[in-house]
Amino acid sequence: MNTNLDSAYIDFNSELEGCISQLKQILKPMELKKKVRALNQIRRALSEMSPFSDPVDLVQWVPAKNVFANDYNPNKVAPSEMELLYTSIRLDGFTQPIVAYCLGNNQYEITDGFHRNLISREHREIEEKMHGYLPLSVIYKPLDERIGSTIRHNRARGTHQIRPISDIIVTLTKMGWSDEKISRNLGMEVDEIIRLKQISGLKETFQNHTFSKSWTEFEHKYYK
């Protein structure tokens, strides 16, 4: 047995335990708001040293009043599913954070998790349990990329609607996204994108589209 390694391991853990004990002594007497700010600061410092760069590695607690819905999410949830989500959060707590974008001044726009946010606001016992805070993972992306993130989250759960998603396709097209980029980022087939553009009824969405053999095959597939 390598006693030098064992000794180093013991010394390391002893030093770490000492730091943790000191943190506990500092945090314990703090009132809630100061304690939450301190914990967020500690998590940010730990995240800076973490080998993991994914947003979930840094979950921050943010006042629910500072978290807002976006104006482009086509996701709709049935009442029965909302009830199940409420039951899940009531019994299990928040098992995944809300994904959000920082607007500045400690204001956040939801990218994914609107209904988890809604449950915490509509049910007093959940709000009290969370002390009026929400767990957030923050992403830093421009608007078009955030729209893409929202749609990917929705489609992965099978919760998007045809009419609203067609509006999203129009928006992304106007922002300069090609059919191929929409396909790559939203996990959609190109012919599905074309069909949704047709639903939108806006001719300008086809302005830069090159019709080829695939269009003939598309028409045959959907309009034969």
C-alpha positions in Angstrom: 0.0 0.0 0.0 1.3 3.4 -0.9 1.2 5.3 2.4 2.3 8.6 0.7 -0.8 8.6 -1.5 -3.0 7.7 1.4 -1.6 10.5 3.4 -2.1 13.0 0.6 -5.7 11.8 0.2 -6.3 12.3 3.9 -4.7 15.7 3.9 -6.7 16.8 0.9 -10.0 15.7 2.3 -9.1 17.2 5.7 -8.4 20.6 4.0 -11.6 20.4 2.0 -13.7 19.5 5.0 -12.2 22.5 6.8 -13.2 24.8 4.0 -16.7 23.3 3.9 -17.1 23.6 7.7 -16.0 27.3 7.5 -18.5 27.9 4.7 -21.3 26.4 6.8 -20.4 28.7 9.7 -20.5 31.8 7.4 -23.7 30.8 5.7 -25.8 29.5 8.6 -26.6 32.9 10.3 -27.4 34.7 7.0 -30.9 35.7 6.2 -32.5 34.1 3.2 -31.8 36.6 0.4 -28.1 37.0 1.4 -27.7 33.3 1.7 -29.1 32.7 -1.8 -26.8 35.3 -3.2 -23.9 33.8 -1.4 -24.7 30.2 -2.6 -25.1 31.5 -6.2 -21.7 33.2 -5.9 -20.1 29.9 -4.6 -21.7 27.9 -7.4 -20.4 30.3 -10.0 -16.9 30.1 -8.5 -17.0 26.3 -8.5 -18.4 26.3 -12.1 -15.3 28.3 -13.2 -13.1 25.4 -12.1 -15.4 22.6 -13.3 -14.3 20.4 -16.2 -18.0 20.5 -17.4 -19.1 23.4 -19.6 -22.8 22.5 -20.0 -25.3 25.0 -18.6 -26.6 22.4 -16.1 -23.3 22.5 -14.3 -24.3 25.9 -12.9 -27.8 26.2 -11.5 -28.7 29.6 -10.0 -31.6 30.4 -7.8 -33.4 33.5 -9.2 -36.5 35.4 -7.8 -39.5 34.2 -9.8 -40.6 37.8 -10.3 -37.5 38.3 -12.4 -38.2 35.4 -14.8 -40.4 36.0 -17.8 -42.0 34.0 -20.6 -40.8 34.5 -24.2 -43.2 35.5 -26.9 -42.5 32.8 -29.5 -43.1 29.4 -27.7 -45.7 27.3 -29.5 -45.8 24.7 -26.8 -49.2 23.9 -25.3 -49.9 21.5 -22.4 -53.2 19.8 -21.7 -54.9 20.4 -18.3 -54.3 16.7 -17.3 -50.6 17.1 -18.1 -50.4 20.3 -16.1 -51.9 18.5 -13.2 -49.4 15.7 -13.5 -46.5 18.3 -13.7 -47.9 20.0 -10.5 -48.0 16.6 -8.8 -44.4 15.8 -9.9 -43.1 19.1 -8.6 -45.1 18.9 -5.4 -43.8 15.3 -4.6 -40.4 15.3 -6.2 -39.4 19.0 -6.3 -37.6 20.6 -9.3 -35.6 17.8 -10.8 -34.5 19.9 -13.7 -33.8 23.6 -13.9 -35.6 26.1 -16.1 -33.4 27.1 -19.1 -33.3 30.9 -19.5 -31.4 33.8 -21.2 -30.2 36.7 -19.2 -31.7 40.0 -20.4 -29.5 42.1 -18.0 -30.3 43.7 -14.7 -31.0 40.2 -13.2 -34.0 39.7 -15.6 -34.4 36.4 -17.4 -36.4 35.2 -20.4 -37.4 31.5 -20.4 -36.1 29.3 -23.3 -37.5 26.1 -21.8 -39.5 25.4 -18.7 -42.4 27.9 -19.0 -44.9 25.4 -17.5 -42.6 24.5 -14.6 -42.4 28.3 -14.0 -46.2 28.5 -14.2 -46.8 25.8 -11.7 -44.6 27.5 -9.1 -46.5 30.7 -9.6 -50.0 29.2 -9.5 -49.6 27.0 -6.5 -48.9 28.7 -3.3 -47.4 25.7 -1.5 -44.9 25.3 -4.3 -44.0 29.0 -4.2 -43.6 28.9 -0.5 -41.4 25.8 -0.6 -39.2 27.5 -3.2 -39.2 30.8 -1.2 -40.3 32.6 -4.3 -37.2 31.5 -6.3 -36.7 29.4 -9.4 -33.8 27.2 -10.4 -32.2 28.5 -13.7 -29.6 27.2 -16.1 -28.5 30.2 -18.2 -27.7 30.0 -21.9 -26.0 32.8 -23.9 -27.3 32.8 -27.4 -28.8 35.3 -29.9 -32.6 35.3 -30.4 -32.7 33.1 -33.4 -30.6 30.4 -31.7 -32.8 30.6 -28.6 -35.9 30.1 -30.7 -34.1 27.0 -32.1 -33.4 25.8 -28.6 -37.0 26.2 -27.6 -38.3 24.3 -30.6 -35.8 21.5 -30.0 -36.9 21.1 -26.4 -40.6 21.0 -27.5 -40.1 18.5 -30.3 -38.0 16.2 -28.1 -41.1 16.0 -25.9 -43.5 15.8 -28.8 -45.2 19.0 -27.7 -45.5 21.5 -30.5 -48.4 22.6 -32.7 -48.5 22.9 -36.4 -49.8 26.5 -36.8 -47.5 28.1 -34.2 -44.5 26.1 -35.5 -45.2 27.3 -39.0 -45.0 30.9 -37.7 -41.7 30.1 -36.1 -40.4 28.8 -39.5 -41.5 32.1 -41.1 -39.7 34.0 -38.4 -36.5 32.1 -38.8 -36.7 32.4 -42.6 -37.0 36.2 -42.3 -34.0 36.1 -40.0 -31.9 34.6 -42.8 -32.1 30.8 -41.9 -32.1 28.5 -44.9 -34.2 25.4 -45.1 -31.1 23.4 -44.5 -30.2 25.4 -41.4 -33.7 25.0 -40.0 -33.6 21.3 -40.7 -30.2 20.9 -38.9 -31.1 23.0 -35.9 -34.8 21.9 -35.3 -34.5 18.3 -36.3 -37.0 18.6 -39.2 -37.1 17.2 -42.7 -36.8 19.7 -45.5 -40.1 18.7 -47.0 -41.8 19.2 -43.6 -40.4 22.7 -43.5 -41.7 23.4 -47.0 -45.1 22.1 -46.0 -45.2 24.4 -43.0 -44.2 27.3 -45.2 -47.2 26.6 -47.4 -49.4 26.6 -44.3 -48.1 30.0 -43.4 -49.4 31.3 -46.8 -46.5 33.8 -47.1 -44.9 33.8 -50.6 -41.8 35.5 -49.4 -40.7 32.4 -47.4 -40.1 30.8 -50.8 -38.2 33.7 -52.2 -34.8 32.1 -52.2 -36.0 28.5 -52.5 -34.7 26.5 -55.5 -37.3 24.0 -56.7 -35.8 20.8 -58.0 -36.6 17.2 -58.3 -37.2 17.0 -54.5 -40.1 19.5 -55.0 -41.7 17.2 -57.5 -41.2 14.3 -55.1 -42.6 16.4 -52.3 -45.8 17.3 -54.3 -46.3 13.7 -55.2 -45.9 12.7 -51.6 -48.3 15.2 -50.1 -50.6 16.2 -52.9 -51.0 13.2 -55.2 
